[in-house]
Amino acid sequence: MDLNADLGEGFGIWRLGDDEALLDLVTSANVACGFHGGDPSTMRRVCAAAAERGVAVGAQVGYRDLAGFGRRHIAYDFDELRDDVTYQLGALDAFCRPYRTRVRYLKPHGALYHAAATDEVQAAAVVAAVTGYDHELPILCAPGSTLAQLAVGAGLRVVAEGFADRGYLPTGALVPRTAPGALVTDPEEVAVRAVRMATEHTVVAVDGTVVPCPVASICLHGDSPGAVASAALVRAALIDAGVTPTPFA
């Protein structure tokens, strides 16, 4: 099972989360590409640290929205969104090259992640960016989403993702961040949820419903409270359950 985290989301002198500590624990790093978070120096630092540890680097692409951290929906034209995603891919890939690695997958961030799960235009723009840049690049996204369906239709590899530290609705969608139960902050509970996802391929929704969750990668948010403690417990719990943390890319 792959264990991924959102990293490199600081900007300038402001740092968000402990990137280096998380890179010691995860197998894949979703690196911010400068639009919702991150900057050139941060991207270089995280790419270098990931390469040193053998962690797969993924481009976490988002809306052009530093002030809102990419969590506000933007109504993009198809061409503009395709080009913004391509720009972010190329920028991160450039910082991988000095360390003899490369971008190995793409994952949308925040509002773009949720929009591409249901919006055909935005999902198609993400798919077009990937196919135009590197047809071998996998897309990490929610199972059964519009983005996943369009990516498969375009011949791309789709890797289904689950969130151990986010609440789920009975429909299988994530609880909106503005609603109660959106975040799971107890590291032990996060670890239990991760093991369940890895071994039973299910998750317990906020109303107690057991929801199918057939995933190949488990995400931990680097900006969540106790992210490092949760990641350490999740990794140990997976190993104890006989699940080896391994990058999918």
Salt bridges, closest charged atoms under 4 A:
ASP6 OD1 - LYS107 NZ 3.40
ASP6 OD2 - HIS221 NE2 3.78
GLU9 OE2 - HIS36 NE2 3.08
GLU9 OE2 - HIS109 ND1 3.78
ASP19 OD2 - ARG45 NH2 3.45
GLU20 OE2 - ARG45 NH1 2.93
ASP24 OD1 - ARG53 NE 2.63
GLU52 OE1 - ARG53 NH1 3.93
ASP65 OD1 - ARG72 NH2 2.46
ASP79 OD1 - ARG82 NH1 3.40
ASP83 OD1 - ARG82 NE 2.93
ASP84 OD1 - ARG64 NH2 2.92
GLU161 OE2 - LYS107 NZ 2.73
ASP165 OD1 - HIS221 ND1 3.15
GLU200 OE1 - ARG196 NE 3.54
ASP223 OD2 - ARG71 NH2 3.08
